[in-house]
Amino acid sequence: MSEFISYLESHWDDLLELGIAHALVVAVSVAIATVIGVALGIATYRTERPRELVLAITGFFLTIPSLALFGLLISPLGLGWPPVAVALVMYALLPIVRNTVVGLREVDPAIVESAQGMGMGRARRLLRIELPLAWPVIMTGMRVSTVIVVGIAAIGAYVNGPGLGEDIFRGLRRIGNPETALNLVLGGLLGIVVLAILFDLVYVLLSRLTTSRGIR
Amino acid sequence: MTIKIRLENLTKRFPGEREPAVDSLSMEIPEGEIVILVGPSGCGKTTTMKLINRLIEPTSGRIFLEDEDVTKVDPDGLRRRIGYVIQQIGLFPHMTIYENIATVPKLLGWNRAQISARVDELLTTIGMDPATYRSRYPKELSGGQRQRVGVARAMSADPDVMLMDEPFGAIDPITRDRLQNEFLRIQSEIKKTIVFVTHDIDEAIKMGDRIAILRDHSHIAQYDTPEAILVDPADDFVAEFIGRGAGLKRLNLSRVNDIEMSECATVQAGADRDEVRRALGETDRCVLVLDEQRRPRRWVNADHLELVGGRSLTEIGLPADAVVRPYSTLSDTLNEMLVADYATAIVVGDDGVYQGVIDIDTINEAVRGMRAAERSRLADRLGEGG
């Protein structure tokens, strides 16, 4: 234990650097997934067939083992950031699309009808009424996606991706030196746990700031 | 009488349904009146109303607002000119009361000062203090307050026309009655053209300047004033829809000052017995004892005078408690009479001073007079037409 602590003391700047890269790739991926997911949700929430199709496809993404997906993405995208970001976006889609659809469909039809009856067009209704009311549900989807993706991002080190996975994989390669291996893996793991907690705090703050007091 | 809304052979067929929901409806709605669409569920009254602001697009037929054909104009622009209130109210829960009411003015591009002044004016009109309520959210209001805000929101851009679909439907009876009265008071000042949908014939009679009773496919069974419909229902469907007690409902439409009061014998509280006997004369009825301010106190007849000697006039006889005001409805007046010890209603002014009395014969007479008047009016109209 004391050795792990002294390991942390001597390597904290490396860990911090890896942690920041990890957080960055997660944040960028979830942001891209949110843009795509919300758009897909908006495009399909009123029509049954396309909605089922989109949910089936994004659901299928989540069943692909991450190692396999990273491997598959090497040939079109190479190593490093691109395959990791693309894979993470694919994993983050389902919760966001699903919650966007659920959130939009849960908006009270009477509210939408009165907006329409007052002369709000389709786009304005969506932007001013439906999306703000669905927003807390969409945020919940983003939060779930983030938790999923924080873990999977570690595996991205397999294709030279950024983040704390690098330490974990280095550790795994040094099985012959158990002490160093353990320290490296534990350090990476600790970083990921801390990151997950930090992301959650950010979401709590974000939902406070972006949800109207009238629907909290 | 200017026609504000004209519907011409309006028909709506929903895809996949054999019968049209609204079948070739033609109707004229006069400016400044409340026109009620009333009928059993499924008769197409709500569909008809939504055809007017084209929330439902008609299959065929035309809609005129004043003289403009609005069947094909931009629907959003049309809707911004027409206030819209629904039973569920549909306030935007994520917006403050201010933002809710400001919705249409913002769409129309009013400037901030104009909008702010208008919102405050409307909140004051509906009896809600602007400073207190502007920045509240809908969830912080009671049901009645939300309904008021819903109406204020529909009036925000001062539209000439308002559509109201069972606006007071989801509220408890006491609040509903208060909101109805409040709305009638506001309407008497703003004189909007209002199309009002309800399934409740009593609400229709209370609120309507004119009532259209609809049967299936929005066919008009009768379209007339409440008085005429009550006195002379067009057919069995209308009669059945009005239900029993049309005569009693009719009494809701007239007030004490619409009919002629009668006089009765009165004495001052300080009068002596002989004076009372003189006032009684030959009748076996009561005299009304008034106090110094001429407010009614007791009913006294000859028997009361015999039975108790020596007590003052304000301590004998029957209490004079069936008191009504000139603006009370005849229905309320009749009710007062029925529950009082002495079955005559006393009319007093707001200061409590005696003005006259109404008894059952007076009401009977009045009702007969109203019926004759309605009949002759109908006859005149038929005469003109034919």
HADDOCK unambig.tbl for C-alpha pairs under 7 A between the chains (distance, minus, plus):
assign (segid A and resid 110 and name CA) (segid B and resid 88 and name CA) 6.30 0.50 0.50
assign (segid A and resid 110 and name CA) (segid B and resid 90 and name CA) 5.16 0.50 0.50
assign (segid A and resid 111 and name CA) (segid B and resid 90 and name CA) 4.14 0.50 0.50
assign (segid A and resid 111 and name CA) (segid B and resid 91 and name CA) 6.34 0.50 0.50
assign (segid A and resid 111 and name CA) (segid B and resid 92 and name CA) 6.35 0.50 0.50
assign (segid A and resid 114 and name CA) (segid B and resid 90 and name CA) 5.69 0.50 0.50
assign (segid A and resid 117 and name CA) (segid B and resid 55 and name CA) 6.66 0.50 0.50
assign (segid A and resid 117 and name CA) (segid B and resid 79 and name CA) 5.91 0.50 0.50
assign (segid A and resid 117 and name CA) (segid B and resid 84 and name CA) 6.04 0.50 0.50
assign (segid A and resid 118 and name CA) (segid B and resid 79 and name CA) 5.45 0.50 0.50
assign (segid A and resid 118 and name CA) (segid B and resid 80 and name CA) 5.45 0.50 0.50
assign (segid A and resid 118 and name CA) (segid B and resid 83 and name CA) 6.91 0.50 0.50
assign (segid A and resid 118 and name CA) (segid B and resid 84 and name CA) 6.50 0.50 0.50
assign (segid A and resid 118 and name CA) (segid B and resid 104 and name CA) 6.49 0.50 0.50
assign (segid A and resid 119 and name CA) (segid B and resid 76 and name CA) 4.11 0.50 0.50
assign (segid A and resid 119 and name CA) (segid B and resid 77 and name CA) 6.30 0.50 0.50
assign (segid A and resid 119 and name CA) (segid B and resid 79 and name CA) 4.73 0.50 0.50
assign (segid A and resid 119 and name CA) (segid B and resid 80 and name CA) 4.96 0.50 0.50
assign (segid A and resid 120 and name CA) (segid B and resid 76 and name CA) 6.27 0.50 0.50
assign (segid A and resid 121 and name CA) (segid B and resid 76 and name CA) 6.28 0.50 0.50
assign (segid A and resid 133 and name CA) (segid B and resid 94 and name CA) 6.89 0.50 0.50
assign (segid A and resid 212 and name CA) (segid B and resid 94 and name CA) 5.34 0.50 0.50
assign (segid A and resid 213 and name CA) (segid B and resid 94 and name CA) 6.92 0.50 0.50
assign (segid A and resid 214 and name CA) (segid B and resid 93 and name CA) 5.59 0.50 0.50
assign (segid A and resid 214 and name CA) (segid B and resid 94 and name CA) 4.60 0.50 0.50
assign (segid A and resid 214 and name CA) (segid B and resid 95 and name CA) 6.55 0.50 0.50
assign (segid A and resid 214 and name CA) (segid B and resid 137 and name CA) 5.22 0.50 0.50
assign (segid A and resid 214 and name CA) (segid B and resid 139 and name CA) 6.72 0.50 0.50
assign (segid A and resid 215 and name CA) (segid B and resid 93 and name CA) 6.22 0.50 0.50
assign (segid A and resid 215 and name CA) (segid B and resid 94 and name CA) 5.54 0.50 0.50
